[in-house]
Amino acid sequence: GQSLEQPSEVTAVEGAIVQINCTYQTSGFYGLSWYQQHDGGAPTFLSYNALDGLEETGRFSSFLSRSDSYGYLLLQELQMKDSASYFCAVGDSSYKLIFGSGTRLLVRP
Amino acid sequence: DGGITQSPKYLFRKEGQNVTLSCEQNLNHDAMYWYRQDPGQGLRLIYYSQIVNDFQKGDIAEGYSVSREKKESFPLTVTSAQKNPTAFYLCASSIGGAGNTEAFFGQGTRLTVV
């Protein structure tokens, strides 16, 4: 079957760095993506990794290790507005786009 | 402006009724998706379509139906067979094909059964 595992909740202090992990099991693999969703809103795309390594976009970075079926999202210089849910997602061989159950990030002052 | 539009934003349905949720995109995307989200939960795939006149079941297709007669439109019907339809429904689109997982979402429809 297909599954993505993420921690359900993470808490961090404003200005700190936080890492949200994602492990996946899929039939075929076509990249790992990350999305942010604020309460009541729609998910918005943050980053995408097709190959192993680190991708950096401003304060956010995403890492992928295909041999370990593992990736993470790194958020630096945390701000209060970063409090949201973060989802990892994978594309599989049947062109599905499957999401994890999400990690709720709470940033404290 | 290009984007993806869902309507209505809020929808109330009586038990036993079918209801159709609209999803329209002007991004010229081939792929479209429907997800269901329950409070505090992740996104579960209902149906997806990679091309006009073709669509596939996702993980929770029972009690739902879709059509893809036009590239721009992917309406979802929640039928009376869906036993617990109250949820937040999200439509998304992407360029499609293997490897493209950058999806754009509509603002969602919050369906409540009364």
Interface residues (C-beta under 8 A of the other chain):
Chain A: Y30 G31 L32 S33 Y35 G41 A42 P43 T44 F45 Y48 A50 F87 A89 V90 G91 S93 S94 Y95 K96 L97 I98 F99 G100 S101 G102 R104
Chain B: A31 Y33 Y35 G40 Q41 G42 L43 R44 L45 Y48 Q50 Q56 G58 D59 L90 A92 S94 G96 G97 A98 G99 N100 T101 E102 A103 F104 F105 G106 Q107 G108
